[in-house]
């Protein structure tokens, strides 16, 4: 018994106290209870009233009840931690796969005489640089769990710092098709085939080398999805909220760009295989998007008999290719190349032969017929200019529905001749066309800003960030385009009347889309690099930005409109208490619409946070930078 204590009190030993509280907090589902228990050890006295040793546990738990309740009330923070811990776990699994690839394939192949140095480089590209970056990322994420627990208040900031290192993925993704081609070519070499078979037999997971090599593709997407979830779980008043939003937008854009690059490589691969008389000499798949592909049946008449041949379809954004693969799969003989703008789809009524009956057989000369094929209705693609028709069928119902949905949507879009009179029209031309009240500013811009001010939009929470109903957006854009198509100057009175019918989120999104659809960004392409490289925050950067604007944004409608918009955004940021939109938030949502590079790459995507940060500085100091 320690002197000075009352007769029925004693000091609970530190180790016992920590174990008891850790156990209690673990049972209640509190995260990292060991760290919380250590914190209690510092903050709470360990002199506990008790009659005997049997009541000491109850006394300690009673003493800690308020803290346990407090921990339970921190569920949003706990949910953020769970999401982040899931990312760390998946990063660890990813790194385990990367380690297995290195040990099981890369190292043995480096020293094998069956793999020439040039082929080794073709297969692995800059994999080792990717591996090194992710080792650093995993260490950083694990350290954050310890150093920042439980608040984790620098996740967004950490990913903004990590983003530039992810540029190694661009070279890796660009090399992937080279790796595929090299592996396919070398498979014909018996020595290499034997080596690959031996190495694969030693892989515990059973993954093929190409599966390992494809793993880095989706990693940036995982980061973006995790950050999007964290944004949902984080209050706009949280110190990390702005950085989370910026990091999410950056990584999502980088992932989308990687996906586009991957799709383009697939298109190049298809184009290199195309042969045949039906292949137009002028076929250009550049800029096309591969919507879907797969097996398809083509019915036609041969020697007075209806026969069905198996083909492959490739549906692009503007054209449908029907091809016959050769036996080796190295070439695709084109049966038909159909521009979608000249096509229409007709669903054929079910024929008696396609309806199951008790007398029908379950097989034909080629064996069993899939139950799906009994109910699949054929459809016909009509190609109007050539007066040709193609009776087709896709057995798999899910693939069939996807194909029909995609091709109908593209045909409807391409056949709908829409002429734009406002969105996508250069600012200088709109100023000349309109009855402007703000000098140098298009009527549609001044009217949208005016209505946001009049509708108390500056106090609307999530202004410019929350997306409205897409149907409302289509109606908004269509109404403005109809007004712009009328003969004579665009009327400010009529435009105000149209815009006033819509709520603030629709108008705010319309303002963003207006600037995003300009033929060239309002801040010229040539200013992108100098702005991104304007230096660290401070008076020197403001001076450089002022000089840049003075030199490159000469007097005229573009400068007047940019100044008008940025001053309005400055005013929006002054109401952040109500709308939860700081100047940094506004720069994030407006940045890609105002400031973008001439050519997009993963490097420029990962530099977008810096561009947004500089744009926020321009908004905050608009009167000095754009006087």
C-alpha positions as CSV (number, residue, x, y, z in Angstrom):
1,X,0.0,0.0,0.0
2,X,1.4,3.4,-1.0
3,X,1.6,5.9,1.8
4,X,-0.7,8.9,1.6
5,X,-3.5,7.0,0.0
6,X,-6.8,6.4,1.7
7,X,-7.2,2.9,3.3
8,X,-9.4,1.5,0.6
9,X,-7.4,2.8,-2.4
10,X,-4.4,1.5,-4.3
11,X,-2.5,2.2,-7.5
12,X,-3.4,-0.2,-10.3
13,X,-0.1,-1.3,-12.0
14,X,0.4,0.3,-15.4
15,X,0.6,-2.9,-17.3
16,X,-2.6,-4.3,-15.7
17,X,-4.5,-1.0,-16.3
18,X,-3.5,-1.0,-20.0
19,X,-4.5,-4.6,-20.6
20,X,-7.9,-4.1,-18.9
21,X,-8.8,-1.0,-20.9
22,X,-7.4,-2.5,-24.2
23,X,-9.7,-5.5,-23.7
24,X,-12.7,-3.3,-22.9
25,X,-12.2,-1.1,-25.9
26,X,-11.6,-4.0,-28.2
27,X,-14.9,-5.6,-27.1
28,X,-16.6,-2.3,-28.0
29,X,-15.1,-2.2,-31.5
30,X,-12.9,0.8,-30.9
31,X,-10.1,1.0,-33.4
32,X,-6.5,0.8,-32.2
33,X,-7.5,0.2,-28.6
34,X,-3.8,-0.4,-27.6
35,X,-3.0,3.3,-28.5
36,X,-6.1,4.5,-26.7
37,X,-5.2,2.6,-23.6
38,X,-1.7,4.1,-23.6
39,X,-3.3,7.5,-23.9
40,X,-5.5,6.7,-20.9
41,X,-2.5,5.7,-18.9
42,X,-1.1,9.2,-19.3
43,X,-4.4,11.1,-18.8
44,X,-6.2,9.2,-16.1
45,X,-5.1,8.6,-12.5
46,X,-4.6,5.0,-11.6
47,X,-5.8,5.5,-7.9
48,X,-9.1,3.6,-7.9
49,X,-11.5,3.1,-5.0
50,X,-12.2,-0.5,-4.3
51,X,-13.2,-2.7,-1.4
52,X,-11.2,-5.7,-2.6
53,X,-9.4,-7.0,-5.7
54,X,-12.6,-8.5,-7.2
55,X,-14.2,-5.1,-7.8
56,X,-11.1,-3.4,-9.4
57,X,-12.2,-4.3,-13.0
58,X,-15.7,-2.8,-12.5
59,X,-14.2,0.3,-10.9
60,X,-11.8,0.9,-13.8
61,X,-14.5,0.4,-16.4
62,X,-16.8,2.8,-14.6
63,X,-14.0,5.4,-14.5
64,X,-13.5,5.0,-18.3
65,X,-17.1,4.9,-19.3
66,X,-17.2,8.5,-20.5
67,X,-14.1,7.9,-22.7
68,X,-15.6,4.7,-24.2
69,X,-18.8,6.6,-25.0
70,X,-16.8,9.3,-26.6
71,X,-15.0,6.7,-28.8
72,X,-18.3,5.2,-29.9
73,X,-19.6,8.6,-30.9
74,X,-16.6,9.1,-33.2
75,X,-18.0,6.6,-35.8
76,X,-17.5,8.9,-38.9
77,X,-13.8,9.0,-38.0
78,X,-13.7,5.3,-37.4
79,X,-15.4,4.7,-40.8
80,X,-12.7,6.8,-42.5
81,X,-10.1,4.7,-40.7
82,X,-11.7,1.5,-41.9
83,X,-11.7,2.7,-45.5
84,X,-8.1,3.7,-45.2
85,X,-7.1,0.5,-43.6
86,X,-8.8,-1.4,-46.4
87,X,-6.6,0.6,-48.9
88,X,-3.5,-0.3,-46.9
89,X,-4.5,-4.0,-46.8
90,X,-5.1,-4.0,-50.6
91,X,-1.8,-2.2,-51.2
92,X,0.0,-4.9,-49.2
93,X,-1.7,-7.6,-51.3
94,X,-0.7,-5.8,-54.5
95,X,2.9,-5.5,-53.3
96,X,2.9,-9.2,-52.5
97,X,1.9,-10.0,-56.1
98,X,4.6,-7.6,-57.4
99,X,7.2,-9.3,-55.2
100,X,6.1,-12.7,-56.5
101,X,6.4,-11.4,-60.1
102,X,9.9,-10.2,-59.3
103,X,11.1,-13.4,-57.6
104,X,9.2,-15.9,-59.7
105,X,9.7,-14.4,-63.2
106,X,11.8,-11.3,-63.5
107,X,15.0,-12.4,-61.7
108,X,15.2,-15.9,-63.3
109,X,14.5,-14.4,-66.8
110,X,17.1,-11.8,-66.3
111,X,19.9,-14.4,-66.1
112,X,18.4,-17.0,-68.4
113,X,20.0,-17.6,-71.8
114,X,16.6,-18.3,-73.2
115,X,15.6,-14.6,-72.8
116,X,17.7,-12.1,-74.8
117,X,18.3,-8.7,-73.2
118,X,16.1,-6.9,-75.7
119,X,13.2,-9.3,-75.1
120,X,13.6,-9.0,-71.4
121,X,13.2,-5.2,-71.7
122,X,10.1,-5.6,-73.9
123,X,8.5,-7.9,-71.3
124,X,9.1,-6.0,-68.1
125,X,9.6,-2.4,-69.3
126,X,10.1,-0.1,-66.3
127,X,8.5,-2.6,-63.9
128,X,11.3,-2.1,-61.4
129,X,10.6,1.6,-61.2
130,X,6.9,1.0,-60.6
131,X,7.8,-1.5,-57.9
132,X,10.1,1.0,-56.2
133,X,7.4,3.7,-56.2
134,X,4.9,1.3,-54.6
135,X,7.3,0.1,-51.9
136,X,7.6,3.8,-50.9
137,X,3.8,4.3,-51.1
138,X,3.1,1.2,-48.9
139,X,5.6,2.4,-46.3
140,X,4.1,5.8,-46.3
141,X,0.5,4.5,-45.9
142,X,1.5,2.2,-43.0
143,X,3.3,5.0,-41.2
144,X,0.2,7.2,-41.6
145,X,-1.9,4.6,-39.7
146,X,0.5,5.0,-36.7
147,X,1.5,8.6,-36.9
148,X,-1.9,10.2,-37.7
149,X,-4.3,7.8,-35.9
150,X,-7.1,8.2,-35.2
151,X,-7.8,11.5,-37.0
152,X,-5.9,10.7,-40.3
153,X,-6.1,14.3,-41.2
154,X,-3.6,14.4,-44.0
155,X,-4.7,11.6,-46.4
156,X,-5.5,14.0,-49.2
157,X,-2.4,16.0,-48.7
158,X,-0.3,12.8,-48.7
159,X,-1.8,11.6,-52.0
160,X,-1.2,15.0,-53.6
161,X,2.5,14.5,-52.7
162,X,2.4,10.9,-53.9
163,X,0.7,11.8,-57.3
164,X,3.8,13.0,-59.2
165,X,5.6,9.7,-58.4
166,X,2.8,7.8,-60.2
167,X,4.0,9.1,-63.6
168,X,6.0,5.9,-63.9
169,X,2.7,4.2,-64.7
170,X,2.5,6.1,-68.0
171,X,5.6,4.4,-69.5
172,X,4.6,1.0,-68.0
173,X,1.1,1.1,-69.5
174,X,2.5,2.2,-72.9
175,X,4.8,-0.8,-72.9
176,X,2.1,-3.4,-72.0
177,X,1.2,-4.3,-75.6
178,X,4.8,-4.6,-76.4
179,X,5.1,-7.1,-73.5
180,X,2.1,-9.1,-74.8
181,X,3.5,-9.2,-78.3
182,X,6.9,-10.3,-77.0
183,X,5.5,-13.1,-74.9
184,X,3.3,-14.3,-77.8
185,X,6.3,-14.2,-80.2
186,X,8.7,-16.0,-77.8
187,X,6.2,-18.7,-77.0
188,X,7.2,-20.3,-80.3
189,X,10.7,-20.7,-78.9
190,X,10.9,-24.2,-77.2
191,X,13.6,-23.1,-74.8
192,X,11.6,-20.1,-73.6
193,X,8.3,-22.1,-73.5
194,X,10.0,-24.7,-71.2
195,X,11.4,-21.9,-69.0
196,X,8.0,-20.3,-68.7
197,X,6.4,-23.6,-67.8
198,X,9.0,-24.3,-65.1
199,X,8.7,-20.8,-63.6
200,X,4.9,-21.0,-63.6
201,X,4.9,-24.3,-61.8
202,X,6.8,-22.7,-58.9
203,X,4.2,-19.8,-58.4
204,X,2.1,-20.5,-55.4
205,X,-0.9,-18.4,-56.6
206,X,-0.9,-20.1,-60.0
207,X,-1.0,-16.7,-61.8
208,X,0.4,-16.5,-65.3
209,X,3.1,-13.9,-66.0
210,X,0.7,-11.8,-68.1
211,X,-1.7,-11.7,-65.1
212,X,1.0,-10.4,-62.9
213,X,2.0,-7.8,-65.5
214,X,-1.5,-6.5,-65.8
215,X,-1.9,-5.9,-62.0
216,X,-0.6,-2.3,-62.0
217,X,-3.4,-1.2,-64.4
218,X,-6.1,-0.8,-61.8
219,X,-4.0,0.5,-58.9
220,X,-4.6,4.2,-59.6
221,X,-8.3,3.4,-60.0
222,X,-8.2,1.8,-56.5
223,X,-6.7,5.0,-55.1
224,X,-9.3,7.2,-56.8
225,X,-12.2,5.0,-55.6
226,X,-10.9,5.1,-52.0
227,X,-10.4,8.9,-52.0
228,X,-14.0,9.3,-53.4
229,X,-15.3,7.3,-50.5
230,X,-13.3,9.3,-48.0
231,X,-14.6,12.5,-49.5
232,X,-18.2,11.2,-48.7
233,X,-17.2,10.4,-45.2
234,X,-15.4,13.7,-44.5
235,X,-17.1,16.9,-43.4
236,X,-16.4,20.0,-45.7
237,X,-15.1,21.7,-42.5
238,X,-12.4,19.0,-42.0
239,X,-8.9,20.4,-42.6
240,X,-8.1,17.7,-45.2
241,X,-11.3,18.1,-47.2
242,X,-10.0,20.4,-49.9
243,X,-6.9,18.2,-50.4
244,X,-9.0,15.1,-50.6
245,X,-11.2,16.6,-53.3
246,X,-8.2,17.7,-55.3
247,X,-6.4,14.4,-55.0
248,X,-9.6,12.5,-56.0
249,X,-10.1,14.6,-59.1
250,X,-6.4,14.2,-60.0
251,X,-6.2,10.4,-59.6
252,X,-9.6,9.8,-61.3
253,X,-8.5,11.9,-64.3
254,X,-5.2,9.9,-64.4
255,X,-7.0,6.6,-64.2
256,X,-9.5,7.6,-66.9
257,X,-6.6,8.6,-69.2
258,X,-4.9,5.3,-68.5
259,X,-8.1,3.5,-69.4
260,X,-8.4,5.5,-72.6
261,X,-4.8,4.7,-73.5
262,X,-5.4,1.0,-72.9
263,X,-8.6,1.1,-75.1
264,X,-6.7,2.9,-77.9
265,X,-4.0,0.2,-77.8
266,X,-6.7,-2.4,-78.2
267,X,-8.1,-0.5,-81.2
268,X,-4.6,-0.4,-82.8
269,X,-4.3,-4.1,-82.2
270,X,-7.6,-4.7,-84.0
271,X,-6.8,-2.4,-86.9
272,X,-3.5,-4.2,-87.5
273,X,-5.3,-7.5,-87.9
274,X,-8.0,-6.2,-90.4
275,X,-7.8,-7.5,-94.0
276,X,-10.3,-8.1,-96.9
277,X,-11.9,-6.4,-99.9
278,X,-14.7,-4.9,-97.7
279,X,-12.1,-2.9,-95.7
280,X,-12.4,0.7,-96.8
281,X,-9.0,2.2,-97.7
282,X,-10.0,5.4,-95.8
283,X,-11.0,3.6,-92.5
284,X,-9.6,5.7,-89.7
285,X,-10.1,4.4,-86.1
286,X,-8.1,7.3,-84.6
287,X,-10.2,8.9,-81.9
288,X,-12.7,6.0,-81.9
289,X,-13.9,4.3,-78.7
290,X,-14.4,0.6,-78.7
291,X,-17.8,0.1,-77.1
292,X,-18.1,-3.7,-77.2
293,X,-17.0,-6.7,-79.1
294,X,-17.7,-10.5,-79.3
295,X,-19.1,-13.4,-81.3
296,X,-22.1,-12.8,-83.5
297,X,-24.1,-15.0,-86.0
298,X,-24.9,-13.8,-89.5
299,X,-27.7,-15.5,-91.4
300,X,-27.7,-15.5,-95.1
301,X,-28.9,-17.5,-98.1
302,X,-26.5,-20.0,-99.8
303,X,-27.7,-22.3,-102.6
304,X,-31.3,-21.6,-101.8
305,X,-30.7,-22.6,-98.1
306,X,-30.7,-20.4,-95.0
307,X,-27.3,-20.8,-93.3
308,X,-25.7,-19.2,-90.3
309,X,-22.1,-18.2,-90.1
310,X,-20.1,-17.3,-87.1
311,X,-18.4,-13.8,-87.1
312,X,-16.8,-11.4,-84.7
313,X,-18.3,-7.9,-84.2
314,X,-16.4,-4.8,-83.1
315,X,-18.7,-1.9,-82.3
316,X,-16.9,1.5,-82.2
317,X,-18.3,4.9,-81.5
318,X,-18.9,5.6,-85.3
319,X,-18.7,2.3,-87.1
320,X,-19.6,-1.4,-86.8
321,X,-17.2,-4.0,-88.1
322,X,-18.3,-7.6,-88.9
323,X,-15.2,-9.8,-89.3
324,X,-14.3,-13.4,-89.8
325,X,-11.3,-14.5,-87.7
326,X,-8.9,-16.8,-89.5
327,X,-7.9,-20.1,-88.0
328,X,-4.8,-18.8,-86.3
329,X,-6.5,-15.7,-85.0
330,X,-3.8,-13.5,-86.4
331,X,-6.1,-11.8,-89.0
332,X,-9.7,-10.5,-89.2
333,X,-11.3,-10.6,-92.6
334,X,-13.8,-7.8,-92.9
335,X,-17.3,-8.8,-94.1
336,X,-18.8,-5.4,-93.6
337,X,-17.8,-2.0,-92.4
338,X,-21.0,0.0,-91.5
339,X,-21.0,3.7,-90.6
340,X,-23.5,4.0,-87.8
341,X,-25.0,7.3,-89.0
342,X,-26.4,5.5,-92.0
343,X,-27.8,2.5,-90.1
344,X,-30.9,1.5,-88.3
345,X,-31.8,-1.5,-86.1
346,X,-34.9,-3.7,-86.6
347,X,-35.8,-6.4,-84.1
348,X,-37.2,-9.3,-86.0
349,X,-40.3,-11.0,-84.6
350,X,-39.7,-14.5,-83.2
351,X,-40.0,-17.1,-85.9
352,X,-41.7,-20.5,-85.3
353,X,-38.3,-22.1,-85.5
354,X,-37.0,-20.0,-82.7
355,X,-39.8,-21.0,-80.3
356,X,-39.3,-24.1,-78.2
357,X,-41.9,-26.8,-78.6
358,X,-42.4,-30.3,-77.3
359,X,-41.5,-31.8,-80.6
360,X,-38.4,-29.8,-81.2
361,X,-35.0,-31.4,-80.7
362,X,-32.5,-30.1,-78.3
363,X,-29.6,-30.5,-80.7
364,X,-28.6,-30.0,-84.3
365,X,-25.8,-31.5,-86.4
366,X,-23.3,-29.5,-84.4
367,X,-24.5,-30.8,-81.0
368,X,-26.5,-29.2,-78.2
369,X,-28.2,-25.8,-78.7
370,X,-27.8,-23.4,-75.8
371,X,-31.1,-22.7,-74.0
372,X,-30.4,-19.0,-74.5
373,X,-30.4,-19.4,-78.3
374,X,-33.9,-20.8,-78.3
375,X,-35.3,-17.6,-77.0
376,X,-32.9,-15.0,-78.6
377,X,-34.7,-13.0,-81.2
378,X,-32.6,-12.1,-84.2
379,X,-32.2,-8.5,-85.3
380,X,-31.4,-6.8,-88.6
381,X,-29.0,-3.9,-89.2
382,X,-30.2,-1.9,-92.2
383,X,-27.5,0.1,-94.1
384,X,-29.5,2.6,-96.1
385,X,-26.9,4.0,-98.7
386,X,-26.0,0.5,-99.9
387,X,-29.5,-0.8,-99.5
388,X,-28.0,-3.7,-97.6
389,X,-29.3,-5.6,-94.6
390,X,-27.6,-8.0,-92.2
391,X,-29.6,-10.5,-90.1
392,X,-27.7,-11.0,-86.9
393,X,-28.0,-12.7,-83.6
394,X,-26.0,-12.8,-80.3
395,X,-26.7,-15.9,-78.3
396,X,-25.6,-14.6,-74.9
397,X,-28.5,-12.5,-73.7
398,X,-26.4,-10.1,-71.6
399,X,-24.0,-9.4,-74.5
400,X,-27.0,-9.0,-76.8
401,X,-28.7,-6.4,-74.6
402,X,-25.4,-4.5,-74.2
403,X,-24.8,-4.5,-78.0
404,X,-28.3,-3.3,-78.8
405,X,-28.3,-0.6,-76.1
406,X,-24.9,0.7,-77.3
407,X,-25.6,0.7,-81.1
408,X,-29.1,2.2,-80.7
409,X,-27.7,5.0,-78.5
410,X,-24.9,5.8,-80.9
411,X,-27.2,5.7,-83.9
412,X,-29.6,8.1,-82.2
413,X,-26.8,10.4,-81.2
414,X,-25.2,10.5,-84.6
415,X,-28.5,10.9,-86.5
416,X,-29.6,13.7,-84.3
417,X,-28.3,16.7,-86.1
418,X,-27.8,19.4,-83.4
419,X,-26.3,22.7,-84.4
420,X,-24.9,24.6,-81.5
421,X,-25.4,28.4,-81.3
422,X,-24.2,29.1,-77.7
423,X,-22.3,26.2,-76.1
424,X,-19.1,25.6,-77.9
425,X,-19.1,28.9,-79.7
426,X,-16.0,31.2,-79.3
427,X,-16.5,34.0,-76.8
428,X,-15.6,36.8,-79.2
429,X,-18.3,35.6,-81.6
430,X,-20.9,35.4,-78.8
431,X,-20.1,38.9,-77.7
432,X,-20.7,40.2,-81.3
433,X,-24.0,38.2,-81.5
434,X,-25.5,39.4,-78.2
435,X,-27.2,42.4,-76.8
436,X,-24.5,42.7,-74.0
437,X,-25.0,44.7,-70.8
438,X,-21.6,43.8,-69.4
439,X,-18.9,45.0,-71.8
440,X,-16.9,42.2,-73.4
441,X,-18.9,39.4,-71.7
442,X,-21.4,37.1,-73.5
443,X,-25.0,37.5,-72.6
444,X,-25.4,33.9,-71.5
445,X,-22.5,34.2,-69.0
446,X,-23.7,37.5,-67.4
447,X,-27.3,36.1,-67.2
448,X,-26.2,32.9,-65.4
449,X,-24.1,34.9,-63.0
450,X,-26.9,37.4,-62.4
451,X,-29.4,34.7,-61.7
452,X,-27.1,32.9,-59.3
453,X,-26.8,36.2,-57.4
454,X,-30.5,36.9,-57.5
455,X,-31.6,33.4,-56.4
456,X,-29.4,33.5,-53.3
457,X,-27.1,31.0,-55.0
458,X,-24.0,32.2,-53.3
459,X,-25.5,30.8,-50.0
460,X,-26.5,27.4,-51.7
461,X,-24.5,24.6,-50.1
462,X,-22.3,22.7,-52.6
463,X,-22.7,25.3,-55.4
464,X,-20.6,24.2,-58.4
465,X,-19.8,20.9,-56.7
466,X,-23.2,19.1,-56.4
467,X,-24.5,17.8,-59.7
468,X,-28.1,18.4,-60.7
469,X,-30.4,16.0,-62.5
470,X,-29.1,15.3,-66.0
471,X,-32.6,15.7,-67.4
472,X,-32.8,19.2,-66.0
473,X,-29.3,19.9,-67.5
474,X,-30.4,18.8,-71.0
475,X,-33.5,20.9,-70.8
476,X,-31.4,23.9,-69.6
477,X,-28.9,23.6,-72.5
478,X,-31.6,22.9,-75.1
479,X,-33.6,26.0,-74.0
480,X,-30.5,28.2,-74.3
481,X,-29.6,26.8,-77.7
482,X,-33.1,27.4,-79.0
483,X,-32.9,31.1,-77.9
484,X,-29.4,31.4,-79.5
485,X,-30.7,30.0,-82.8
486,X,-33.3,32.8,-83.2
487,X,-32.4,35.5,-85.8
488,X,-30.9,38.7,-84.6
489,X,-28.9,39.5,-81.5
490,X,-29.3,37.2,-78.5
491,X,-31.8,39.0,-76.2
492,X,-30.6,39.5,-72.6
493,X,-34.3,39.8,-71.5
494,X,-35.3,36.5,-73.0
495,X,-32.1,34.7,-71.8
496,X,-32.8,35.9,-68.2
497,X,-36.4,34.6,-68.4
498,X,-35.2,31.2,-69.6
499,X,-32.4,30.8,-67.0
500,X,-34.6,32.0,-64.1
501,X,-36.8,28.9,-64.5
502,X,-33.9,26.7,-63.3
503,X,-32.6,26.2,-59.8
504,X,-29.0,27.3,-58.7
505,X,-27.3,23.9,-59.1
506,X,-28.5,23.6,-62.7
507,X,-27.3,27.2,-63.5
508,X,-23.9,26.7,-61.8
509,X,-23.3,23.4,-63.7
510,X,-24.4,25.2,-66.9
511,X,-21.8,27.9,-66.3
512,X,-19.0,25.3,-65.8
513,X,-20.1,23.5,-69.0
514,X,-20.1,26.7,-71.0
515,X,-16.4,27.2,-70.3
516,X,-15.6,23.5,-70.6
517,X,-17.1,23.4,-74.1
518,X,-15.2,26.4,-75.5
519,X,-13.2,25.4,-78.7
520,X,-10.1,26.5,-76.8
521,X,-9.8,27.2,-73.1
522,X,-10.3,30.8,-72.0
523,X,-6.8,30.8,-70.5
524,X,-4.6,30.0,-73.6
525,X,-2.8,26.7,-74.0
526,X,0.6,28.4,-74.0
527,X,0.0,29.7,-70.5
528,X,-0.5,26.3,-69.0
529,X,3.2,25.4,-68.4
530,X,4.2,28.9,-67.1
531,X,1.2,28.9,-64.7
532,X,1.9,25.4,-63.3
533,X,5.6,26.4,-62.9
534,X,4.8,29.8,-61.3
535,X,6.7,28.8,-58.1
536,X,5.8,28.4,-54.4
537,X,3.0,30.5,-52.8
538,X,3.9,34.0,-52.0
539,X,4.3,37.5,-53.3
540,X,6.8,36.3,-56.0
541,X,4.3,34.0,-57.5
542,X,1.6,36.7,-57.5
543,X,4.1,38.9,-59.3
544,X,4.9,36.3,-62.0
545,X,1.2,35.6,-62.5
546,X,0.4,39.3,-62.9
547,X,3.2,39.5,-65.5
548,X,1.9,36.4,-67.3
549,X,-1.6,37.8,-67.6
550,X,-0.4,41.2,-68.7
551,X,1.7,39.6,-71.5
552,X,-0.6,36.8,-72.7
553,X,-4.2,38.0,-71.9
554,X,-4.4,41.2,-73.9
555,X,-7.5,43.4,-73.9
556,X,-10.5,41.8,-75.5
557,X,-13.6,39.6,-74.8
558,X,-11.6,36.6,-73.5
559,X,-9.8,38.8,-70.9
560,X,-13.0,40.7,-69.9
561,X,-14.9,37.4,-69.5
562,X,-12.2,35.7,-67.5
563,X,-11.9,38.7,-65.2
564,X,-15.7,38.8,-64.8
565,X,-15.9,35.1,-63.9
566,X,-13.0,35.1,-61.5
567,X,-14.4,38.1,-59.6
568,X,-17.7,36.2,-59.3
569,X,-15.9,33.1,-58.0
570,X,-14.1,35.3,-55.5
571,X,-17.5,36.5,-54.2
572,X,-18.7,32.9,-54.1
573,X,-15.7,32.0,-51.9
574,X,-16.6,34.8,-49.5
575,X,-19.8,32.9,-48.6
576,X,-18.0,29.6,-47.7
577,X,-19.7,29.5,-44.3
578,X,-23.0,28.8,-46.2
579,X,-22.0,27.2,-49.5
580,X,-19.0,25.2,-48.1
581,X,-17.0,26.2,-51.2
582,X,-13.6,27.8,-50.5
583,X,-11.5,29.4,-53.2
584,X,-9.5,26.2,-53.3
585,X,-12.7,24.2,-53.8
586,X,-13.8,26.5,-56.6
587,X,-10.4,26.2,-58.3
588,X,-10.7,22.3,-58.2
589,X,-14.2,22.2,-59.9
590,X,-13.4,25.0,-62.4
591,X,-9.7,24.3,-63.0
592,X,-10.1,21.7,-65.9
593,X,-12.6,24.0,-67.6
594,X,-10.4,27.1,-67.5
595,X,-6.8,25.9,-67.6
596,X,-5.7,22.7,-69.5
597,X,-2.8,21.5,-71.5
598,X,-2.8,21.2,-75.3
599,X,-2.0,17.5,-75.1
600,X,-3.2,15.4,-72.2
601,X,-0.9,12.8,-70.6
602,X,-0.7,11.1,-67.3
603,X,2.1,13.7,-66.4
604,X,-0.2,16.6,-67.0
605,X,-3.1,14.9,-65.2
606,X,-0.9,14.4,-62.1
607,X,0.1,18.1,-62.3
608,X,-3.5,19.2,-62.1
609,X,-3.4,19.8,-58.3
610,X,-0.6,22.3,-58.8
611,X,-2.6,24.0,-61.6
612,X,-5.7,24.1,-59.2
613,X,-3.6,25.6,-56.4
614,X,-2.3,28.4,-58.6
615,X,-5.8,29.0,-60.0
616,X,-7.0,29.4,-56.4
617,X,-4.3,32.0,-55.9
618,X,-5.5,33.8,-59.0
619,X,-9.1,33.8,-57.7
620,X,-8.0,35.2,-54.3
621,X,-6.0,37.9,-55.9
622,X,-8.0,38.6,-59.1
623,X,-8.0,42.4,-58.7
624,X,-4.2,42.4,-58.5
625,X,-3.5,39.8,-61.2
626,X,-6.2,40.9,-63.6
627,X,-6.7,44.6,-62.9
